[in-house]
Amino acid sequence: MALFVVEYTYSPETSSLRDDHRTQHRGWLTELVRRKIMRSTGPLADGHGALFIVDAEDEDAVAHLFAQDPFAQENLVEKVQIRGWTPAMGELRE
């Protein structure tokens, strides 16, 4: 398995719709944390996006996984960027 950083960028116009689907989105994330796929996640401080650290086989697997996010299914994510990541220090370093 490899680690990937996924960055969501949100449009201000979808804010209220994200509020409507936040419970389902968080439930999806909670299940990924339980399965140890999602290593860490949280919103960006400016409120315009979120970061996710994911353990997966490859970038295609990450893209497929994030297509299942209720936010993605409702077209509430303006941009998704997926990058491989190799932590050099800290808790996530293997």
C-alpha positions in Angstrom: 0.0 0.0 0.0 1.0 3.6 -0.5 0.0 6.9 0.9 -1.8 9.6 -1.1 -2.8 13.1 -0.3 -6.2 14.1 -1.7 -7.1 17.8 -1.8 -10.7 19.0 -2.4 -11.4 22.5 -3.5 -14.9 23.7 -2.8 -16.9 26.4 -4.6 -18.6 29.0 -2.2 -21.8 28.5 -4.2 -22.1 24.9 -2.9 -21.7 25.7 0.8 -25.4 25.2 1.8 -25.6 22.0 -0.3 -22.6 20.6 1.5 -24.3 21.3 4.8 -27.3 19.3 3.5 -25.0 16.3 2.7 -22.4 16.6 5.5 -23.9 13.8 7.6 -23.6 11.3 4.7 -20.1 12.6 3.9 -18.9 12.2 7.4 -20.4 8.8 7.7 -18.5 7.7 4.5 -15.3 9.1 6.0 -15.9 7.4 9.4 -16.2 4.1 7.7 -12.9 4.6 5.8 -11.2 5.5 9.1 -12.7 2.4 10.7 -11.3 0.3 7.8 -7.9 2.1 8.2 -8.0 3.4 4.6 -8.4 7.0 5.7 -5.3 7.9 7.8 -6.3 11.5 8.5 -8.7 14.1 7.2 -10.0 17.6 7.9 -11.2 20.8 6.4 -8.8 23.5 5.3 -8.7 26.5 7.7 -10.0 28.9 5.1 -13.1 26.7 4.5 -12.5 26.4 0.8 -11.5 22.7 0.8 -10.3 19.7 2.7 -7.3 17.4 2.8 -7.3 13.6 3.1 -4.5 11.2 3.7 -5.4 7.8 2.2 -3.7 4.4 2.2 -4.4 2.7 -1.2 -2.8 0.5 -3.9 -2.5 3.3 -6.6 -3.9 6.6 -7.8 -6.7 4.9 -9.8 -7.9 3.1 -6.6 -8.0 6.5 -4.8 -9.9 8.1 -7.6 -12.4 5.3 -7.6 -12.7 5.5 -3.8 -13.4 9.2 -3.8 -16.0 8.9 -6.5 -18.0 7.2 -3.8 -18.0 10.3 -1.5 -21.5 11.7 -1.2 -20.0 15.2 -1.8 -18.6 13.9 -5.1 -21.8 12.1 -6.1 -23.8 15.4 -5.5 -21.2 17.4 -7.6 -20.2 19.5 -4.5 -16.4 19.3 -5.1 -15.1 21.8 -7.6 -11.6 20.1 -8.0 -10.0 17.0 -6.7 -6.2 16.7 -6.7 -4.6 13.3 -5.9 -0.8 13.0 -5.2 1.4 10.2 -4.0 3.1 11.1 -0.7 6.1 9.7 1.2 6.3 11.0 4.7 9.8 11.5 5.9 9.1 12.0 9.6 6.3 11.7 12.1 3.6 9.3 12.9 2.8 8.4 9.3 6.3 7.5 8.4 6.6 3.7 7.9 
